[in-house]
């Protein structure tokens, strides 16, 4: 006896929903930096210090000239 194949098939819907679930899992993996789990002790802290040389102007030299009339 043959099965009735005229009924509505939801295979396309299952494929779309499965694709969305996989996309959400990949997105969560990317957002969390590759770590998905509880609040474990795998937290790292990095401190970066950047220093620049001091910018100072060269010393200004002042020349004064006085002239006197005879």
C-alpha positions in Angstrom: 0.0 0.0 0.0 1.4 3.4 -1.0 1.6 6.3 1.4 -0.4 9.4 0.7 2.1 12.0 -0.5 -0.3 14.8 -1.2 -0.2 16.1 2.4 1.6 19.3 3.3 5.3 18.7 3.9 7.1 20.9 6.3 10.7 20.0 5.2 11.4 23.5 4.0 10.3 25.0 7.3 12.5 22.5 9.2 15.4 23.5 7.0 14.9 27.2 7.6 14.4 26.8 11.4 17.5 24.6 11.6 19.6 27.1 9.6 18.5 29.9 12.0 19.5 27.9 15.0 22.9 27.2 13.6 23.3 30.9 12.7 22.4 31.9 16.2 24.9 29.4 17.7 27.7 30.7 15.4 26.8 34.3 16.3 26.8 33.6 20.0 30.2 31.9 19.6 31.6 34.9 17.8 30.1 37.5 20.2 31.5 35.7 23.3 35.0 35.5 21.9 35.0 31.8 21.4 34.1 31.0 25.0 30.6 29.7 25.7 30.0 28.6 29.2 29.4 29.8 32.7 31.2 32.4 34.6 34.4 30.5 35.1 37.8 31.6 36.1 39.0 31.9 32.6 38.8 35.7 32.6 42.0 37.5 31.6 42.8 41.1 32.1 45.4 42.9 30.1 46.6 46.4 30.9 48.4 48.4 28.3 50.4 51.5 29.1 51.5 53.8 26.3 53.8 56.7 27.0 54.9 59.4 24.6 58.0 61.6 24.9 57.5 65.0 26.4 57.0 67.7 23.9 59.0 70.8 25.0 59.7 73.9 22.9 63.3 74.9 22.5 64.5 77.6 24.8 63.8 81.0 23.4 66.7 83.4 23.2 66.1 87.0 23.7 68.5 89.6 22.3 68.1 93.2 23.4 70.0 95.9 21.6 70.3 99.3 23.1 71.6 102.2 21.2 72.3 105.6 22.6 72.5 108.8 20.6 75.5 111.0 21.1 
